[in-house]
């Protein structure tokens, strides 16, 4: 059970920010709660990786969004840079992010912020670790983003990210099936996509790049000095999250949610760890910058 009294706990940070929202912007609490859950999930996602880093290690969050997780990692003593431009479908972040950063200033955990796309990142050999959670499906150029983030890593460092795998016929933001391509899917489900209740569904749809495991593998072959691997066990924890995170579960369709809950109940979701990465709906990818000694 998390220790809420620990001064550096994620739960303690989120409680402090929530109190700030209650006082200054109670109308944004539902939005904050959504992204607080995402930040807590992101912290769990990279927990093992962070344990391997030295105190004060330089960490890059690609697509820092609300900045909740970047601020938390700064609280924990990492030298954090949050890379976050405001893009299509995410303008509603602005007011919430401003309040979160105000709170971070008062607590002395403000990370460095780069208002830039991943493609435009020009830093080289700087970071001990980089990560992103549900960001890579929104970048304008996946290959250029991977190359830019890879270049920003120190030799031996890794960039880990998770996002949907669009080879699997399901789009998780809109909870819809997909039909071979983004263009055909939009043609067949135009009303369901553009009339969605989320903020700016058209902008969000426009941002999706249809990233896939085979696509990443093809790109990796063209990028020297980077090694790409996929973790097939991560989807198991994603399914388990549906049973333990009500907010996350509510974002699935009733049919999808009920099927997953049934699988988890009988522990059948564990079988998905044996499914090849190319066939899984979720990507968990690690990009490692090969040390110079291994290139020779």
C-alpha positions as CSV (number, residue, x, y, z in Angstrom):
1,X,0.0,0.0,0.0
2,X,1.4,3.5,-0.9
3,X,2.7,5.5,1.9
4,X,0.8,8.9,1.6
5,X,3.0,10.3,4.4
6,X,6.2,9.9,2.4
7,X,7.2,13.4,1.3
8,X,8.3,12.2,-2.2
9,X,5.4,9.8,-2.9
10,X,3.5,10.2,-6.1
11,X,0.2,10.0,-4.1
12,X,1.4,12.9,-1.9
13,X,2.2,15.0,-4.9
14,X,-1.1,14.3,-6.6
15,X,-3.0,15.1,-3.3
16,X,-1.2,18.5,-3.1
17,X,-2.0,19.4,-6.7
18,X,-5.6,18.3,-6.2
19,X,-5.9,20.6,-3.2
20,X,-4.6,23.4,-5.4
21,X,-7.3,22.7,-7.9
22,X,-10.0,22.5,-5.3
23,X,-9.0,26.0,-4.1
24,X,-8.4,27.7,-7.5
25,X,-10.2,25.7,-10.3
26,X,-12.7,23.2,-9.0
27,X,-14.3,23.1,-12.5
28,X,-11.1,21.4,-13.7
29,X,-11.1,18.6,-11.1
30,X,-12.7,15.9,-13.5
31,X,-10.0,16.7,-16.1
32,X,-7.3,16.7,-13.4
33,X,-8.4,13.3,-12.1
34,X,-8.1,11.8,-15.5
35,X,-4.6,12.9,-16.0
36,X,-3.6,12.2,-12.4
37,X,-4.5,8.5,-13.1
38,X,-2.4,8.6,-16.2
39,X,0.5,10.1,-14.4
40,X,0.3,7.5,-11.6
41,X,0.1,4.8,-14.3
42,X,3.2,6.3,-16.1
43,X,5.2,6.3,-12.8
44,X,4.4,2.6,-12.4
45,X,5.2,1.9,-16.0
46,X,8.8,3.2,-15.7
47,X,9.4,2.2,-12.0
48,X,11.8,-0.6,-12.7
49,X,13.8,1.5,-15.2
50,X,14.1,4.4,-12.6
51,X,15.5,2.0,-10.0
52,X,18.5,1.3,-12.3
53,X,19.3,5.1,-12.6
54,X,21.8,6.9,-10.4
55,X,20.5,9.8,-8.2
56,X,20.3,13.0,-10.2
57,X,20.2,11.2,-13.5
58,X,19.1,13.2,-16.5
59,X,15.6,12.1,-17.6
60,X,13.6,13.2,-20.7
61,X,9.8,12.8,-20.8
62,X,8.8,13.0,-24.4
63,X,5.3,14.5,-24.6
64,X,5.1,15.5,-20.9
65,X,1.4,16.7,-21.3
66,X,0.1,17.9,-18.0
67,X,3.6,17.8,-16.5
68,X,2.4,15.9,-13.5
69,X,4.8,13.0,-13.9
70,X,7.8,15.3,-14.9
71,X,7.2,17.3,-11.7
72,X,7.0,14.2,-9.6
73,X,10.3,12.9,-11.0
74,X,11.9,16.2,-10.2
75,X,10.6,15.9,-6.7
76,X,12.4,12.5,-6.5
77,X,15.7,14.2,-7.4
78,X,16.1,13.4,-11.1
79,X,17.2,16.2,-13.5
80,X,14.1,16.2,-15.6
81,X,13.3,17.8,-19.0
82,X,9.7,17.7,-20.1
83,X,9.3,17.9,-23.9
84,X,5.9,19.2,-24.7
85,X,4.5,21.3,-27.5
86,X,0.7,22.0,-27.7
87,X,-0.5,20.0,-30.6
88,X,-3.7,19.0,-32.3
89,X,-6.3,17.6,-29.9
90,X,-4.5,18.8,-26.7
91,X,-5.3,22.5,-26.4
92,X,-7.4,21.7,-23.3
93,X,-4.2,20.9,-21.4
94,X,-3.2,24.6,-21.2
95,X,-5.1,25.9,-18.2
96,X,-4.6,22.6,-16.3
97,X,-0.9,22.5,-17.0
98,X,-0.5,26.1,-15.9
99,X,-2.0,25.4,-12.5
100,X,0.1,22.2,-12.1
101,X,3.3,24.2,-12.8
102,X,2.2,26.9,-10.3
103,X,2.0,24.2,-7.7
104,X,5.4,22.8,-8.8
105,X,7.0,26.2,-8.3
106,X,5.8,26.4,-4.7
107,X,7.1,22.9,-4.0
108,X,10.5,23.4,-5.8
109,X,10.0,20.6,-8.3
110,X,9.7,22.5,-11.6
111,X,11.3,20.5,-14.4
112,X,13.1,22.1,-17.4
113,X,10.5,22.5,-20.2
114,X,11.2,22.3,-23.9
115,X,8.4,23.7,-26.0
116,X,9.3,21.6,-29.0
117,X,8.2,18.5,-31.0
118,X,10.2,15.3,-30.7
119,X,11.2,15.7,-34.3
120,X,12.8,19.1,-33.6
121,X,14.8,17.9,-30.6
122,X,18.4,18.9,-31.3
123,X,20.1,17.9,-28.0
124,X,22.7,15.1,-28.3
125,X,24.2,12.7,-25.8
126,X,22.5,14.3,-22.8
127,X,20.1,11.9,-21.2
128,X,20.5,8.8,-19.1
129,X,16.9,7.7,-19.8
130,X,13.9,8.9,-21.8
131,X,10.3,7.7,-21.9
132,X,6.8,8.5,-23.2
133,X,3.4,7.2,-22.4
134,X,0.8,7.2,-25.2
135,X,2.6,9.9,-27.1
136,X,4.3,8.2,-30.1
137,X,0.9,7.7,-31.9
138,X,0.6,11.5,-32.1
139,X,4.0,12.6,-33.4
140,X,4.1,13.9,-37.0
141,X,7.1,11.8,-38.1
142,X,7.7,8.6,-36.1
143,X,11.1,7.8,-37.7
144,X,12.5,11.3,-37.2
145,X,11.2,11.4,-33.6
146,X,12.9,8.1,-32.8
147,X,16.1,9.3,-34.4
148,X,16.0,12.6,-32.5
149,X,15.3,11.1,-29.1
150,X,17.9,8.4,-29.8
151,X,20.5,11.0,-30.6
152,X,19.7,12.8,-27.3
153,X,20.6,9.7,-25.3
154,X,24.0,9.0,-23.7
155,X,25.6,5.7,-25.0
156,X,24.0,2.8,-23.3
157,X,20.9,4.8,-22.3
158,X,17.4,3.8,-23.4
159,X,14.1,5.4,-24.6
160,X,11.1,3.4,-23.5
161,X,7.6,4.1,-24.8
162,X,4.2,2.6,-24.9
163,X,1.4,3.4,-27.4
164,X,-1.2,1.6,-29.5
165,X,-0.2,-0.8,-32.2
166,X,-2.3,0.1,-35.2
167,X,-1.7,-3.2,-37.0
168,X,-4.2,-4.5,-34.4
169,X,-7.7,-3.5,-35.7
170,X,-8.8,-1.3,-32.8
171,X,-8.5,2.4,-32.0
172,X,-8.4,3.0,-28.2
173,X,-9.0,6.7,-28.1
174,X,-12.4,6.4,-29.9
175,X,-13.1,2.8,-28.9
176,X,-13.8,1.8,-32.5
177,X,-12.6,-1.0,-34.8
178,X,-10.2,-0.1,-37.6
179,X,-10.4,-1.1,-41.3
180,X,-6.9,-1.5,-42.8
181,X,-6.1,2.2,-42.9
182,X,-6.8,5.5,-41.2
183,X,-8.4,6.9,-44.4
184,X,-10.8,3.9,-44.8
185,X,-11.6,3.9,-41.1
186,X,-12.5,7.6,-41.2
187,X,-14.6,7.1,-44.3
188,X,-16.6,4.3,-42.7
189,X,-16.9,5.7,-39.2
190,X,-16.9,9.5,-39.9
191,X,-19.8,10.4,-37.7
192,X,-18.7,8.3,-34.8
193,X,-15.2,9.8,-34.9
194,X,-16.0,13.5,-35.5
195,X,-19.1,13.6,-33.2
196,X,-17.3,12.0,-30.3
197,X,-18.0,13.6,-26.9
198,X,-14.2,14.2,-26.1
199,X,-12.7,17.7,-26.5
200,X,-11.7,18.3,-30.2
201,X,-12.2,14.8,-31.6
202,X,-11.3,16.0,-35.1
203,X,-8.0,17.4,-33.9
204,X,-7.2,14.2,-32.0
205,X,-8.1,12.1,-35.0
206,X,-5.9,14.2,-37.2
207,X,-2.9,13.7,-34.8
208,X,-3.0,9.9,-35.1
209,X,-0.2,8.5,-37.2
210,X,-1.1,4.8,-37.3
211,X,2.2,3.6,-35.7
212,X,2.8,-0.2,-35.7
213,X,5.3,-2.8,-34.6
214,X,6.3,-3.7,-38.2
215,X,6.7,0.0,-39.0
216,X,9.0,0.6,-36.0
217,X,11.1,-2.5,-37.0
218,X,11.5,-1.1,-40.6
219,X,12.6,2.3,-39.2
220,X,15.1,0.7,-36.8
221,X,16.9,-1.0,-39.7
222,X,17.5,2.4,-41.2
223,X,18.8,4.0,-38.0
224,X,22.4,3.1,-37.1
225,X,23.5,3.0,-33.5
226,X,20.0,2.1,-32.1
227,X,18.7,-1.2,-31.0
228,X,14.9,-1.8,-30.7
229,X,13.2,-4.5,-28.7
230,X,9.6,-5.2,-27.7
231,X,8.2,-6.4,-24.4
232,X,5.2,-8.8,-24.9
233,X,4.3,-9.0,-21.2
234,X,3.2,-5.4,-20.9
235,X,-0.2,-6.0,-22.4
236,X,-1.0,-8.3,-19.6
237,X,-0.6,-5.5,-17.1
238,X,-2.7,-3.2,-19.3
239,X,-5.6,-5.7,-19.2
240,X,-5.2,-6.0,-15.4
241,X,-5.5,-2.2,-15.2
242,X,-9.0,-2.4,-16.6
243,X,-10.0,-4.4,-13.5
244,X,-8.2,-2.1,-11.0
245,X,-8.7,1.4,-12.5
246,X,-12.3,2.4,-12.9
247,X,-11.5,5.6,-14.8
248,X,-9.4,3.6,-17.3
249,X,-12.1,1.0,-17.6
250,X,-14.8,3.5,-18.3
251,X,-12.8,4.6,-21.5
252,X,-13.5,1.2,-23.0
253,X,-16.7,0.2,-24.6
254,X,-19.0,-1.9,-22.4
255,X,-18.5,-5.0,-24.5
256,X,-14.7,-4.6,-24.5
257,X,-14.7,-3.9,-20.7
258,X,-16.8,-6.9,-19.9
259,X,-14.7,-9.3,-22.0
260,X,-11.5,-8.0,-20.3
261,X,-12.9,-8.3,-16.8
262,X,-13.9,-11.9,-17.6
263,X,-10.4,-12.7,-18.8
264,X,-8.8,-11.2,-15.8
265,X,-11.2,-12.9,-13.4
266,X,-10.1,-16.3,-14.7
267,X,-6.5,-15.2,-15.1
268,X,-6.7,-15.9,-18.9
269,X,-5.2,-12.5,-19.6
270,X,-1.8,-14.0,-18.6
271,X,-1.9,-16.0,-21.9
272,X,-1.3,-12.8,-23.9
273,X,2.3,-12.6,-22.8
274,X,2.9,-15.4,-25.3
275,X,1.3,-13.5,-28.2
276,X,4.0,-11.9,-30.5
277,X,4.4,-8.2,-30.2
278,X,3.3,-7.7,-33.8
279,X,-0.2,-9.1,-33.0
280,X,-0.7,-7.2,-29.7
281,X,-2.9,-4.0,-29.5
282,X,-0.3,-2.3,-27.2
283,X,3.3,-1.5,-28.0
284,X,6.0,-1.5,-25.2
285,X,9.2,-0.6,-27.0
286,X,12.7,-0.1,-25.8
287,X,15.2,1.9,-28.0
288,X,18.8,1.5,-26.7
289,X,21.6,3.7,-27.9
290,X,24.4,1.2,-28.6
291,X,27.6,2.1,-26.7
292,X,30.6,2.8,-28.9
293,X,32.5,-0.3,-27.6
294,X,29.7,-2.5,-29.0
295,X,29.8,-0.9,-32.4
296,X,33.3,-1.9,-33.1
